[in-house]
């Protein structure tokens, strides 16, 4: 099941955890990517995700993504953002979209359904070496901090990496393959948000998200998962003998769910 957000006050959070963070990076040397699926309830101003330190207000480490009421999208980086030139979100309430993007000191970009839709070049100093930043899914702040914008619809399969993903890697994710197949050694976090796993678990660092208000559950996009835990190089759930069999909990697969999201 994907997570359903009501657009009013539902979101997921992990306070004081800078997901897009690595001690080897500096304000002039950093590289991050993200991937997720969304099914919005039509066009609206809604936050997909953000990491930000609202107190004290600081653009350092700030990254995020939100939708606009005209179907365009904004990719946040530090105290700036890049906006898509065209509308990529329709008025449909049944369409799944794959979103991916990257940030580096000299460039950043956004992809929808595997295609590049926005990019920007130019150096942007931003300190991503520290950890004291809040991470949210389903909510962003428009300014500093400004109005909170909540997502209305479904979000699934959120993942982050400490590397710029290539176009072919983003295309694989847009085809419906699990983030577990892509650069697992560079992964910073993977929250399936349902699907074959419990709703809020992080399969990489076990940073389970906290629920704010009352997000619900919805049907998950169809995702191709690895055939078993042995294919992962990060933590997977362990089933004790007294618990229900792993196959019944969806953690191991005799057959995979095949096909891109529809």
N, C-alpha and C positions, 0 to 999 in steps of 0.2 A: 504494500500500500504506500502511495505517496502521501505527503503531508499537505493538508488543505488549510489555507489561511483565509480569514474572513475579511481582510482589508480594513479592519477597524482597530484591533489591538493584539492580534495574534502574532507571535514571532518566537524564534528559537534563539538562545544565546549561550555564550560562554564568556563570562567576564574575566578581564585581565589575562586573556589568552590571545596573543597575536599569532593567528594561524599563518599569515604570510610573513614569516619571520625566520631568519637564519643568522646565527652569530658571525658567519663568515662574510656577510654583506655589510656594506657601508652606505652612507648617504649618496655616494656617487657610483656604487657598484651593487646592483641587485637585479634579480630576474625571477618573476613569478608567473604562474598560469593558473587558471581555474576552468572548471567545466561543470555544467548542471543542466537539468531539464526543467522547463516551466510550462504550465498550462494555465495562462491567466484567464480570468473571467472577463474577457474583452479588454478594451483599451482603458487604462487608468494610470494615474500617477501612483506607482507602487514600487517599493524597494525589494529587490531580489536578495541582496546581501550587502554587508558592509563591515569593515573593521575600522574603529575610530575611538579616539580617547576624548570624550566630551568634557572631562574635568581632570586636569586643566585642558582647555581647548588646544588642540594641536593637530596640524596636518601631517606630522610625521607618522609614517606607517599607515596612513589612511588610504584605503582602496575600497571600491564598491561598484555597484551596478543598480540602476533603477530605470523603470519605464516611464514614459510620458503619455499624456492623454491623447496625443496625436499618433501614437503607434511607434514613435522613435524611442531610442534608448540612449542613456548617458552612462559612460564608463568613467568612474571617479579615480583620480590619482592625486594624492596629496591635497592641495587646495584648488585643483583645477579639474576639468573633465572634458572628454571628447564626446560629441553627439553624432549619432548616425544621420546621414544626409537624407535618408528616405525612411518611411514607415516600414517596419518589419514585423510588427505585431498587428494582427487583424482584429476585427470586432468579434471574431468567433470565440465561443466559450468551450470548445471541444478540441482545440488544436494544441498539440505538444510542440514545443520549440527546443532545440538544443542550442545552448549558449556556451561560448568559450571565449577566453581572452587572455591577454598577457600584459605585463608591465615590466619595463626595463628603464634604466636611467635615461637612455636616449630615445626610447620609443615605447608605444603602447598600442594595443589594437583589440578589436572585438569581432567575433564571428557569430553568425546565426545559421544554424543548420549546415555547418561546415564551410560556409562562404564568408570571406572577409567583408565586413560592412562598414567598418570605421577604423581609421588609424591616425596616428599623430607622431611626429618626430620632433625632437627638441629635448635638451637635457632638463631633468627635474630632480633636484636634490630632495631626498626623503629618507629619513633614518628608519631602516627596517631591521635593526640589530637588537632592539629591545623587546620585551615581552608584555609590557603593561598596556595593552590595547584590548578593547571589547570587540567580540566577534558576534554578529547577528545574521540570521537568515530570516527573511520576511519583513525586515524593517531597515530603512536608511534615514539619515538626516540630510536635508537638502543643503544646509549651510553649516554654520558653526555655533551651536548645532542646528538651529532653525527648526522647521516643522518636521516631525516624524512622519514618514510616508510608509504605509503598510501595504503588503502585497495581498491581492485578492485572487486566489486561485490555488493551484497545486505546484509544489516544488519537489524534485527528487534528484538523487544521484549527484550530490555536491562533492567536488573534489578539488584539491589544491596541490600545486607542485612548486618546488624551488628551482625551476628552470623554464625557459620559454619553449613551449611545445611547438613542434613543426606542423606545417599544414597537413601532411599525411596523418599525423597523430590525431589532430583535431578532427579530420575526416572520419577516422576510425571511431572516435567517440560519438560523432554525429550519426554514424551508421547503427548505433545501439550497442556498442561493446562497452563493457564495464570499465571504469577507470583503473581497475586492478590490472588490466592488460598493458597499461601505458606508463612507462617510466616509474615502476613501483619503488625503485631505490631512491627516487627524487621526490617521493610523495610527502606532503606535509599534513595531509588529512583526507579521509574519505568517509563521507556520511551518505550511505545509500538512501536514508530516510524512508525505510520500508523495503519493499521488494523482497529479497531473500533474507533480510536481516531485521532485527528489532529496530524500532523507529529512529532512535536518536544516537545510536552508537557510532563512534569513530573507529573504523577498522585499523587505522594506522597507529594512533597514539592513545586510544581508549579515552578520548576527551568527550564524554557523553554530553550532549546539549541539554540545557535546561529549558523547560516549556514556560512561556509567558502567556497568560490568558488561557484559551482553550482551543488550540488548533485541532482539526479533525483528521480523518483518514480518507483517502480516495484511491482509485485504481492507479497502479504504477505503470509507467511506460514500459514497454517490452524491452528487456535488457539481456544481452548475452553475457552470462557470468562464467568465470572459470569453472571447470568441471568438478573441482574439489579443493579443499584447503591446501593441498600440496603445491598448487600452482601459485599461491601467494607468497611474497617474501615479507609480509607484515602480519600482525596479530589477527587471528580469527577466533570466533567463539569456540569455547571448549565445552562439551556436553558431558556432564557427570552421568554415571551409570544409572542413578535413580531418576534422572530426568527423562523426558520423552525422547525417543530416538531422533538423531540429528536430521534424518531424512524427512521426518514429520514437521520439524521446525523450519525446514527450508534452507539449512546451512550446507547441505551436500546435495548434489544433483546426479540422478541417473541420466537425465537428459536436461539440456539447457533450454532456457527461453530464448528463441531465436527470432530476430527481426528487429528493425529499427522501430522507434516509437511512432505511433500513428495517432 
